[in-house]
Amino acid sequence: MCGTLGSLKPEDLLVSLADSIGAGVPPLVFARSPALETLPADLSRRLVRGLESGQPLSSTLASLEVLPPASIAIIRAAEAHGDLPGGLRLVAERLAQGRRDSGRMLLALAYPAFLLLFAATILPLPALFKEGVGAWASASLPLVAAVLAAVVLVAILLRHRAPFAARARRSLSLWLPLVRASARHRAFADFADVLGACLRAGVPMRAALPLAADASEHPSITGTGPALVARLDAGATLVETLRAIPRFPPGLLGQVHAAEHAGKLDEALVRVAATCRSKSRSAIV
């Protein structure tokens, strides 16, 4: 997420919106309904104004800056395909899974945080016997405070939906050894999801590849759009084209190769994205 919807979870909003559109209710009518009373007033006004101006729902949501680029790309592709409710539900599912992954990461960090707190109280213990409680407290409490501050900061960065938290997560994911692999697999999942959504919507491969690359929000992928198009224009197959992305998982290339020959590429990309998300979760754990 790139923004905040107050007490309303983004995935809940998208599912309600999908149900409403599926029942034949226009998005503008839904935006004015009591269902969005918990939305911040400014956000609600911007949503209504965007829809009143005749913008597509995807453009309006993009202007609100409450969804990541991959989610907006999937919604745009679903609009073009005529299955907007399906696209909204897919994005809601991906957001909910991301929230669960953040919860798993917090649980995984609980044990090392406990060990650090234990060490912060035990390591200065000799000062207690040599110089008294005051000396022990002056040595121990700053360490305890530092550990607790780090725990709170990590929890905010993982769970908060404000723009600063999203930017910090992206920056940290690029250099922290413990999460780099997870972030890379998540970027591949975003790439495959957006590419599959674009192809199902009838977007030509030449246009879909750069859109999917940019939506991944990972520097090793976002910059490959021109190289992907160049390979495709030179007559390369999709598998040969995807080799322009550094360290694209070989096993996933095999799935794409088989699907390309079977004419079921969009279905294979769904499986590829699911595999990448599973690898991302495994890396977190």
Phi, psi and chi 1 to 4 in degrees:
 res  aa     phi    psi   chi1   chi2   chi3   chi4
   1 MET       -  147.1  -70.8  -60.5  -61.5      -
   2 CYS  -111.3   -5.4  -60.0      -      -      -
   3 GLY  -150.5 -174.8      -      -      -      -
   4 THR  -121.6  143.4  177.6      -      -      -
   5 LEU  -112.1   26.1  -62.5  177.5      -      -
   6 GLY    70.9 -134.3      -      -      -      -
   7 SER   -82.8   -6.3   60.5      -      -      -
   8 LEU   -89.2  124.8 -174.6   63.5      -      -
   9 LYS   -72.2  139.1  -68.1 -179.3 -179.2  178.9
  10 PRO   -57.3  -40.1  -22.7   32.3      -      -
  11 GLU   -65.9  -34.4   54.0  -91.6   31.6      -
  12 ASP   -66.5  -40.8  -66.7  -19.9      -      -
  13 LEU   -61.1  -44.9  169.2   64.1      -      -
  14 LEU   -67.0  -39.0  -66.1  176.6      -      -
  15 VAL   -65.7  -43.3  169.2      -      -      -
  16 SER   -62.1  -40.3  -62.5      -      -      -
  17 LEU   -65.5  -41.0 -175.8   53.7      -      -
  18 ALA   -62.8  -44.3      -      -      -      -
  19 ASP   -62.4  -40.4  -68.8  -17.4      -      -
  20 SER   -65.5  -46.9  177.8      -      -      -
  21 ILE   -64.9  -39.6  -65.8  172.5      -      -
  22 GLY   -62.4  -27.9      -      -      -      -
  23 ALA   -86.8    2.6      -      -      -      -
  24 GLY    92.0    9.7      -      -      -      -
  25 VAL   -89.2  123.6  178.8      -      -      -
  26 PRO   -62.0  148.4  -20.3   32.3      -      -
  27 PRO   -55.2  -35.3  -26.2   34.6      -      -
  28 LEU   -65.2  -39.9 -179.6   56.6      -      -
  29 VAL   -63.9  -42.1  174.4      -      -      -
  30 PHE   -63.0  -41.3  176.0   79.6      -      -
  31 ALA   -63.4  -26.8      -      -      -      -
  32 ARG   -93.2    1.4  -69.0  169.5  171.2  165.0
  33 SER   -83.0  162.5   72.5      -      -      -
  34 PRO   -63.2  -13.5  -21.0   32.5      -      -
  35 ALA   -62.1  -21.2      -      -      -      -
  36 LEU  -109.0   22.4  -60.6 -174.2      -      -
  37 GLU   -64.6  -27.2  -74.1  179.5   -9.0      -
  38 THR   -80.1   -6.8   57.0      -      -      -
  39 LEU   -69.8  143.1 -130.0   59.7      -      -
  40 PRO   -54.5  141.3  -25.9   34.1      -      -
  41 ALA   -57.6  -43.1      -      -      -      -
  42 ASP   -63.6  -42.1  176.4   62.3      -      -
  43 LEU   -65.5  -40.6 -155.3   62.2      -      -
  44 SER   -63.0  -41.9 -178.9      -      -      -
  45 ARG   -64.6  -42.4  -75.0 -166.3  -63.5  -90.4
  46 ARG   -65.0  -36.3  -71.4  164.9   58.3 -163.6
  47 LEU   -64.0  -47.5  176.3   62.2      -      -
  48 VAL   -64.9  -44.5  171.2      -      -      -
  49 ARG   -61.4  -42.0  -79.5 -159.8  -55.7  -94.1
  50 GLY   -62.1  -42.3      -      -      -      -
  51 LEU   -72.8  -35.3  -67.0  173.0      -      -
  52 GLU   -65.2  -29.5  -76.8  178.2  -21.3      -
  53 SER   -75.4   -5.8   69.1      -      -      -
  54 GLY    90.8    6.5      -      -      -      -
  55 GLN   -66.1  148.7  -69.9 -173.5   60.9      -
  56 PRO   -60.9  155.5  -18.9   30.4      -      -
  57 LEU   -58.1  -39.6  177.0   62.6      -      -
  58 SER   -62.6  -41.0   58.0      -      -      -
  59 SER   -66.6  -38.9  -61.3      -      -      -
  60 THR   -64.2  -45.6  -59.2      -      -      -
  61 LEU   -63.9  -37.0  -68.1  175.8      -      -
  62 ALA   -63.5  -39.3      -      -      -      -
  63 SER   -68.2  -23.4   68.7      -      -      -
  64 LEU   -77.2  -18.1  -61.4 -179.3      -      -
  65 GLU    56.7   43.6  -61.6 -177.4  -27.1      -
  66 VAL  -112.5   -4.1  -64.4      -      -      -
  67 LEU  -127.9  146.1  -66.0  174.5      -      -
  68 PRO   -70.0  161.4   22.6  -31.0      -      -
  69 PRO   -56.0  -37.9  -27.1   35.3      -      -
  70 ALA   -61.7  -40.4      -      -      -      -
  71 SER   -65.4  -42.7  -63.0      -      -      -
  72 ILE   -62.9  -40.9  -64.1  -62.5      -      -
  73 ALA   -63.2  -40.0      -      -      -      -
  74 ILE   -65.8  -41.3  -69.9  171.5      -      -
  75 ILE   -65.3  -40.7  -66.5  172.0      -      -
  76 ARG   -62.9  -42.0  -80.0 -172.9  173.9  138.0
  77 ALA   -65.1  -39.0      -      -      -      -
  78 ALA   -65.4  -36.9      -      -      -      -
  79 GLU   -60.8  -45.9  -81.5  179.3  -29.2      -
  80 ALA   -65.2  -31.0      -      -      -      -
  81 HIS   -82.1  -13.7 -174.6   50.6      -      -
  82 GLY    82.9   18.0      -      -      -      -
  83 ASP  -128.2   59.0 -175.3   22.5      -      -
  84 LEU   -61.2  -43.2 -176.0   53.5      -      -
  85 PRO   -58.7  -39.5  -26.6   36.2      -      -
  86 GLY   -64.3  -40.6      -      -      -      -
  87 GLY   -65.3  -41.2      -      -      -      -
  88 LEU   -64.1  -40.0  -68.1  169.6      -      -
  89 ARG   -68.2  -37.5  -69.4 -169.1 -178.3   95.1
  90 LEU   -62.1  -45.4  173.9   59.0      -      -
  91 VAL   -63.6  -41.9  169.5      -      -      -
  92 ALA   -61.0  -40.8      -      -      -      -
  93 GLU   -63.6  -41.1 -178.8 -177.3  -19.9      -
  94 ARG   -67.2  -39.4  -64.0  173.8   80.7 -104.8
  95 LEU   -66.2  -41.3  -66.2  175.5      -      -
  96 ALA   -64.6  -39.9      -      -      -      -
  97 GLN   -64.9  -39.5 -175.2   60.4   60.9      -
  98 GLY   -61.7  -38.1      -      -      -      -
  99 ARG   -65.0  -41.8 -169.0 -176.2  -60.9  -83.6
 100 ARG   -64.6  -38.7  -70.1 -168.1  -69.5  -90.1
 101 ASP   -62.5  -39.1  -70.1  -15.6      -      -
 102 SER   -63.2  -39.1  -63.6      -      -      -
 103 GLY   -63.6  -40.0      -      -      -      -
 104 ARG   -63.6  -38.8  -71.5 -168.8 -177.9   99.0
 105 MET   -65.4  -39.8 -177.7  175.4  -76.5      -
 106 LEU   -62.6  -41.7  -75.3  175.7      -      -
 107 LEU   -64.2  -39.1  -71.2  175.4      -      -
 108 ALA   -65.1  -29.5      -      -      -      -
 109 LEU   -84.7  -11.2  -68.6  173.4      -      -
 110 ALA   -63.9  -43.0      -      -      -      -
 111 TYR   -66.4  -50.4 -179.5   64.0      -      -
 112 PRO   -61.1  -32.4   13.2  -25.4      -      -
 113 ALA   -65.1  -40.1      -      -      -      -
 114 PHE   -62.7  -41.9  170.0   77.7      -      -
 115 LEU   -62.6  -40.2  -68.4 -179.0      -      -
 116 LEU   -65.5  -40.6  -72.1  172.9      -      -
 117 LEU   -64.5  -40.7  -74.8  172.1      -      -
 118 PHE   -62.5  -43.8 -176.5   73.4      -      -
 119 ALA   -65.2  -37.4      -      -      -      -
 120 ALA   -64.7  -27.0      -      -      -      -
 121 THR   -92.2  -26.3   56.7      -      -      -
 122 ILE   -88.5  -42.0  -66.9  -60.2      -      -
 123 LEU   -58.4  -39.7  -69.5  177.8      -      -
 124 PRO   -82.3    8.2   -9.6   27.1      -      -
 125 LEU   -59.1  -35.6 -157.3   56.9      -      -
 126 PRO   -55.8  -30.1  -28.9   36.4      -      -
 127 ALA   -65.4  -26.8      -      -      -      -
 128 LEU   -62.6  -40.1  176.0   65.3      -      -
 129 PHE   -84.2  -28.0  -58.5  101.3      -      -
 130 LYS   -87.0  -41.0  -67.8 -179.4 -179.6  178.6
 131 GLU  -123.5   -6.6  -55.7  174.1   50.6      -
 132 GLY   104.3  178.7      -      -      -      -
 133 VAL   -64.1  -38.0  174.7      -      -      -
 134 GLY   -61.6  -42.5      -      -      -      -
 135 ALA   -66.9  -41.0      -      -      -      -
 136 TRP   -63.7  -43.6  171.3   80.6      -      -
 137 ALA   -64.2  -40.8      -      -      -      -
 138 SER   -66.2  -26.6   63.6      -      -      -
 139 ALA   -87.7  -34.1      -      -      -      -
 140 SER   -86.5  -44.7  175.5      -      -      -
 141 LEU   -61.3  -40.2  -68.5 -177.7      -      -
 142 PRO   -60.5  -36.3  -24.8   35.6      -      -
 143 LEU   -67.6  -43.7  -64.7  174.5      -      -
 144 VAL   -61.1  -44.4  170.7      -      -      -
 145 ALA   -62.4  -39.7      -      -      -      -
 146 ALA   -64.4  -42.3      -      -      -      -
 147 VAL   -65.2  -45.4  172.5      -      -      -
 148 LEU   -63.5  -39.1  -69.8  176.3      -      -
 149 ALA   -63.3  -40.2      -      -      -      -
 150 ALA   -65.0  -40.7      -      -      -      -
 151 VAL   -62.8  -45.7  169.4      -      -      -
 152 VAL   -63.1  -42.1  171.0      -      -      -
 153 LEU   -62.9  -44.0  177.6   61.2      -      -
 154 VAL   -63.1  -42.3  169.1      -      -      -
 155 ALA   -62.1  -40.6      -      -      -      -
 156 ILE   -65.0  -45.0  -70.1  174.0      -      -
 157 LEU   -64.9  -34.2  -69.8  179.3      -      -
 158 LEU   -79.6  -32.6  -74.8  176.7      -      -
 159 ARG  -107.4  -22.2  -56.2  -66.0  -72.9 -179.5
 160 HIS   -75.3  146.6 -151.9  -75.8      -      -
 161 ARG  -105.6    5.6  -60.4 -168.8  -66.2  -89.6
 162 ALA   -71.2  156.9      -      -      -      -
 163 PRO   -56.5  -39.2  -26.2   34.1      -      -
 164 PHE   -63.6  -35.9   80.0   89.1      -      -
 165 ALA   -68.7  -40.1      -      -      -      -
 166 ALA   -63.5  -43.0      -      -      -      -
 167 ARG   -65.0  -41.3  -72.5 -166.4  -64.5  -91.1
 168 ALA   -64.9  -40.2      -      -      -      -
 169 ARG   -61.4  -43.9  -77.4 -165.0  -61.7  -90.7
 170 ARG   -63.6  -42.1  -76.2 -164.8  -64.8  -89.0
 171 SER   -65.7  -45.9  -61.2      -      -      -
 172 LEU   -65.6  -35.6  -71.5  172.9      -      -
 173 SER   -66.5  -17.5   67.8      -      -      -
 174 LEU   -83.8  -20.6  -63.8  178.8      -      -
 175 TRP  -128.1  -15.6   65.4  -89.7      -      -
 176 LEU   -74.0  120.7  -82.0 -179.1      -      -
 177 PRO   -57.4  -34.0  -23.6   33.5      -      -
 178 LEU   -71.8  -20.3  -66.1  176.8      -      -
 179 VAL  -122.3   -4.2  -63.6      -      -      -
 180 ARG   -59.6  -45.2  -92.9 -168.6  -51.4 -143.9
 181 ALA   -63.6  -42.0      -      -      -      -
 182 SER   -62.2  -43.2  174.7      -      -      -
 183 ALA   -64.2  -37.6      -      -      -      -
 184 ARG   -67.8  -43.3 -172.6  171.1 -179.1   81.8
 185 HIS   -64.2  -37.8  -72.4  -54.9      -      -
 186 ARG   -64.4  -37.6  174.0   62.9   61.1  176.8
 187 ALA   -65.4  -40.4      -      -      -      -
 188 PHE   -63.8  -37.0  -79.8  129.3      -      -
 189 ALA   -63.4  -44.0      -      -      -      -
 190 ASP   -60.7  -44.2  -71.1  -18.7      -      -
 191 PHE   -58.7  -49.0  175.9   85.4      -      -
 192 ALA   -66.9  -39.3      -      -      -      -
 193 ASP   -61.3  -48.2  -91.8  -24.2      -      -
 194 VAL   -68.6  -42.2  173.2      -      -      -
 195 LEU   -61.5  -44.7 -177.3   58.4      -      -
 196 GLY   -63.2  -41.8      -      -      -      -
 197 ALA   -63.8  -40.3      -      -      -      -
 198 CYS   -65.1  -43.2  -72.9      -      -      -
 199 LEU   -66.0  -39.3  -65.7 -179.4      -      -
 200 ARG   -64.1  -30.3  -74.8 -168.2  -63.6  -85.0
 201 ALA   -82.4   -2.2      -      -      -      -
 202 GLY    87.4   11.7      -      -      -      -
 203 VAL   -71.3  129.9  177.9      -      -      -
 204 PRO   -59.2  146.5  -21.8   32.3      -      -
 205 MET   -54.8  -38.4 -178.5   70.0   74.2      -
 206 ARG   -62.2  -33.6 -167.2  177.7 -172.2  -79.7
 207 ALA   -87.2  -29.8      -      -      -      -
 208 ALA   -72.0  -35.9      -      -      -      -
 209 LEU   -62.3  -50.0  -76.8  169.1      -      -
 210 PRO   -62.8  -36.0  -20.9   32.7      -      -
 211 LEU   -61.8  -44.3  -72.3  174.3      -      -
 212 ALA   -66.9  -39.4      -      -      -      -
 213 ALA   -64.0  -44.7      -      -      -      -
 214 ASP   -67.0  -33.5  -70.1  -18.9      -      -
 215 ALA   -71.3  -17.1      -      -      -      -
 216 SER   -69.4  -24.8   70.2      -      -      -
 217 GLU    56.8   31.7  -67.8 -169.0  -77.4      -
 218 HIS  -123.5  127.5 -164.4  -76.7      -      -
 219 PRO   -59.2  -28.5   17.8  -30.2      -      -
 220 SER   -75.9  -11.8   66.4      -      -      -
 221 ILE  -112.4  -41.7  -56.8  176.2      -      -
 222 THR   -61.2  -29.7   53.5      -      -      -
 223 GLY   -83.9    2.1      -      -      -      -
 224 THR   -93.3   -0.9   60.8      -      -      -
 225 GLY   -52.8  -52.9      -      -      -      -
 226 PRO   -60.6  -38.4  -25.1   35.3      -      -
 227 ALA   -67.2  -37.5      -      -      -      -
 228 LEU   -64.6  -45.7  -66.9  171.4      -      -
 229 VAL   -64.5  -41.0  172.3      -      -      -
 230 ALA   -61.2  -43.1      -      -      -      -
 231 ARG   -65.5  -42.0  -72.3 -164.3  177.7 -161.7
 232 LEU   -63.9  -42.3 -163.0   67.5      -      -
 233 ASP   -65.0  -26.7  -71.9  -14.2      -      -
 234 ALA   -80.5    0.4      -      -      -      -
 235 GLY    97.5   10.8      -      -      -      -
 236 ALA   -72.4  151.6      -      -      -      -
 237 THR   -73.2  171.6   63.7      -      -      -
 238 LEU   -64.1  -40.0  179.7   58.4      -      -
 239 VAL   -61.2  -45.7  170.9      -      -      -
 240 GLU   -64.5  -34.1  -66.2  167.0  -19.3      -
 241 THR   -67.3  -42.3  -61.7      -      -      -
 242 LEU   -67.3  -16.5  -67.3  178.8      -      -
 243 ARG   -67.9  -11.0  -69.1 -174.2 -174.5  -82.6
 244 ALA   -71.0  -16.5      -      -      -      -
 245 ILE   -87.0  119.5  -60.9  176.6      -      -
 246 PRO   -57.7  133.8  -20.9   32.3      -      -
 247 ARG    59.7   34.1  -63.9  170.7   57.8 -167.7
 248 PHE   -65.7  127.7 -161.8   97.1      -      -
 249 PRO   -55.1  122.6  -24.9   34.1      -      -
 250 PRO   -57.3  -38.8  -22.7   33.1      -      -
 251 GLY   -61.5  -35.1      -      -      -      -
 252 LEU   -73.0  -32.3  -58.1 -177.3      -      -
 253 LEU   -61.7  -35.8  -72.7  174.2      -      -
 254 GLY   -63.4  -40.7      -      -      -      -
 255 GLN   -63.2  -43.0  -67.4 -176.6   39.2      -
 256 VAL   -64.6  -40.8  172.9      -      -      -
 257 HIS   -61.1  -46.9 -179.4  -94.5      -      -
 258 ALA   -64.3  -41.3      -      -      -      -
 259 ALA   -69.5  -34.7      -      -      -      -
 260 GLU   -62.3  -39.6 -164.2  172.5   15.1      -
 261 HIS   -74.7  -30.0  -77.0  -82.7      -      -
 262 ALA   -84.3   -8.6      -      -      -      -
 263 GLY    74.7   24.4      -      -      -      -
 264 LYS  -124.9   47.4  -62.6 -178.4  178.3  179.7
 265 LEU   -64.8  -41.9 -168.6   53.9      -      -
 266 ASP   -63.6  -36.7   55.2  -20.4      -      -
 267 GLU   -67.4  -40.2  -63.4  177.1   11.1      -
 268 ALA   -64.8  -36.9      -      -      -      -
 269 LEU   -66.4  -30.8  -71.9  169.1      -      -
 270 VAL   -62.3  -44.1  171.7      -      -      -
 271 ARG   -67.5  -39.2  -65.9 -167.3  -64.9  -87.8
 272 VAL   -60.5  -45.6  166.8      -      -      -
 273 ALA   -61.8  -42.0      -      -      -      -
 274 ALA   -63.6  -40.1      -      -      -      -
 275 THR   -63.2  -43.0  -59.7      -      -      -
 276 CYS   -64.9  -39.7  -69.9      -      -      -
 277 ARG   -65.3  -38.3  -77.7 -167.5  -66.3  -88.7
 278 SER   -63.2  -42.2  176.9      -      -      -
 279 LYS   -64.8  -36.4  -71.4  179.5  179.3  -68.0
 280 SER   -63.1  -44.2  177.3      -      -      -
 281 ARG   -64.7  -39.9  -69.6 -168.1  -67.2  -90.1
 282 SER   -62.8  -39.5  -62.5      -      -      -
 283 ALA   -65.3  -36.1      -      -      -      -
 284 ILE   -64.5  -47.5  -71.8  174.9      -      -
 285 VAL   -63.7      -  173.8      -      -      -
